[in-house]
Amino acid sequence: MEVGRSIPRVDAADKVTGRAKYTDDLCPRPVLEAKILHSTIANGWVKSMDISAAQALPGVVKVLTCFDVPDIQYPTPGHPWSVDPKHQDVSDRKLLNRRVRIYGDDIAAVVAEDELTAQHALELIKVEYEEYPVLLEPEQAMAEGAGAIHEERPDNILAKMDLRTPIADSRYETVEQALADPAFHQFRGHYETQQVQHCHIENPVSFAWMEAGRIRVITSTQIPHIVRRVIGQALGIGWGQIQVVKPYIGGGFGNKQEVLYEPLNAWLTTQVGGRCVRLDVSREETFQNTRSRHPISFDVAAAVDQEGHMMARSCTAISNQGGYASHGNAIVANAVTGFRQLYPDRIGHHSTAYTVYTNRPAPGAMRGYGIPQCNFAAECMMEDMALQFGFDPLTFRLENIMPLGYVDPFNGITCHSTGLRECILKGAEAMGWDKLREQYKNQTGPVRRGVGMACFSYKTGVYPISLETSSARMVLNQDGTVQLQLGATEIGQGGDTVFSQMAAEAIGIPTEDVHIVSFQDTDTAPFDTGAYASRQTYVTGKAIKKVGLEFREKLLSYAAELFPEAEGLTISERFITDKAGEKLISLAELALTAFYSLEHSVHISAEDTNHCKENTFAFGCCFAEVEVDIPLGKVKVLRLINVHDSGKLINPALAAAQVHGGMSMGIGYALSEEMKLDPKTGRLLNGNLLDYKMPTSMDHPDLTALFVETDDPSGPFGNKALGEPPAIPVAPAIRNAVLNATGVAVNSLPLSPQKLVEEFTKGGLIGHV
């Protein structure tokens, strides 16, 4: 069995020794350097631009402005394309923008012989603006007379959705009637999450040149095939005129599930005679000009019966989209859907979601795709209701979690397997939940401790909301090993390793005999939409299994030609064996024969596509123990335990590492990370790793990752989502632990010292000065 083994990562040695080649390692030198001029206003127009001094600077090859680019608006999110216009992404930006919508918008670019010259040239460009008021919050942008940020949306509402589940109780015509029924406990709450950045190690970088009339782009991306398509759309050229190559990538977390600067770089090379142009961006530009996680506010209401059953809920979510659509309404739509799914309402549910243009840096996809935001609201709400109505918070959750066989009434996603109840009980036992809840009752003094928990559910991939397709190719090498080629991408998560294990399992050979091609090249790699939505081990895994079984049959078919009298041929321990277990021929000998036989020479390979039309839910929970210094407003996380049901684990060691990474991101989201903007100008104030407060090793407790393995019948090997889920429940678990310690409910993130001191003062724990 290859699936289920904790084998070392296939890329481990190259990465720890420095042999692994990332985008910038492959860039030829010397190379032309490109730098971008960013606007110094957040809302308005570029009226004119004087580039004469910059163009005259020795070493400057070309200065290009927003007045020079093609008049084409194009989409940037890493979604599969749709032939149905109604399901296509919003096209609302150009390569360089004359209409300024965020502070730091891209308005011009310089291509020079070296980086220093390019930077100097930017400083010589003079810009005249027409400036409008800065709108950073949805309430400002939706106010009457605010002015349109995009003329296509005069009210600045990019999209709105309103969904009501069927009413399951004839006594009520609407959810609102159930919410107002005095027979039920009634709850209302307001929760908010903040804007945070991915902070991957490698900033977005690419280089591009022209060869044989085609544009070649080497880039750090999660979605090479989608990058190719968007470049074609942005430049107005055929997609076949573009080649995109993705080498090793230094993290993405969803930021590189967006087509960032590749189209601009591709266009720049066409403007300098096809010479190679490198376009790198600084950490500050990565913060300001790439993507982030949406700040979302939630107004929620619930009706709970006397036994603790969830009867009805409503949720209104407003997502701050910033200056450009990016992934658009998909994020907040996913959020309110996730809010509805984890605890199905017995009578009915009503969700409303708005996505609003503002002048903030535009958010996009980030690990969890709206679910960390809604999970904070949902799990804080569960804790607050349990406290208000006198229920045990753990029992209250167990009473209401999604049951096996649940089918979402709108999208049909089905709960094919669930170990959530077991996860909760396992986590509670590991934490010593009952003992600590009793121990931490009735605390006094300035330093107190508490424990909290949070649950989550997460779908696996994007079907049926969007296309799910993946292809794989396997080729027999002359030594009997197998070459595996995919369009799916390794982005640091261990994908190449589990893909290799899956291929080996399907064929019946050791993983060591699978050689995976780690770089994706759109000229040669089979089509795959890329790394996002925790989809690859599920969707790409189905393609690998399908092709692996086809490849195995081709090997056995060729062996049957060599041994026509043999019966029950199979593959075992690198040999073709018969039903008695006798070794007939090694795979190495079979390969040489197939390649060089004078009677029947054949290059054995298999390639196929899997159009995935299934989905399923992964589950889990987080338990947190914290110590709160009330006068300082400081939270120290003492213990953190995540328990996951991700179906069958392909590689348990990699699964634990994935969970640890997600828990680390959750700590930052909970306690310290937030993009701070100047309310007058819209300028980002902390766009660097000094002022933006990510947690360090000093802020981490020991992280415990536990698993409850289920066998999901829809998964290729019983597996389901794990990539994004570990980051989801940590923040609400920590918040609920702070509530348990202090009795003060803080309903927005992050739980920073300033905010906690203010809330503890309001709650009477700190005396008023």
Secondary structure, DSSP 8 states (H G I E B T S, - for coil): --TT-----TTHHHHHHT---BHHHH--SS-EEEEEEE-S-SSEEEEEEE-HHHHHSTTEEEEEETTTS-S--B--B-----SSGGGS----B-SS-SEE-STT-EEEEEEESSHHHHHHHHHH-EEEEEE-----SHHHHHSTT---SSTT-TTSEEEEEEEE-----TT-SSHHHHHT-TTSEEEEEEEE---B----SS--EEEEEEETTEEEEEE--S-HHHHHHHHHHHHTS-GGGEEEEE-B-S--TTTTSB--SHHHHHHHHHHTTT--EEEE--HHHHHHHS--B--EEEEEEEEE-TTS-EEEEEEEEEEEEETS-TTTTHHHHHHHHHHHHHS--SSEEEEEEEEEE-SS------TTTTHHHHHHHHHHHHHHHHHHHT--HHHHHHHHS--TT-B-TTT--B-----HHHHHHHHHHHHTHHHHHHHTTT--SSEEEEEEEEEEEEESS-TTTS--EEEEEEEE-TTS-EEEEESS--SSSSHHHHHHHHHHHHHTS-GGGEEE--SEETTTS--B--S-TT-IIIIIHHHHHHHHHHHHHHHHHHHHHH-TT--S-EEETTEEE-TT--EEEEHHHHHHHHHH-SS-----EEEEEEE-----EEEEEEEEEEEEETTTTEEEEEEEEEEEE-BS-S-HHHHHHHHHHHHHHHHHHHHT----B-TTT--BS--STTTS----GGG---EEEEE-----TTSTTSB---SSGGGSSHHHHHHHHHHHHHS----BS---HHHHHHHHHHTTSS---
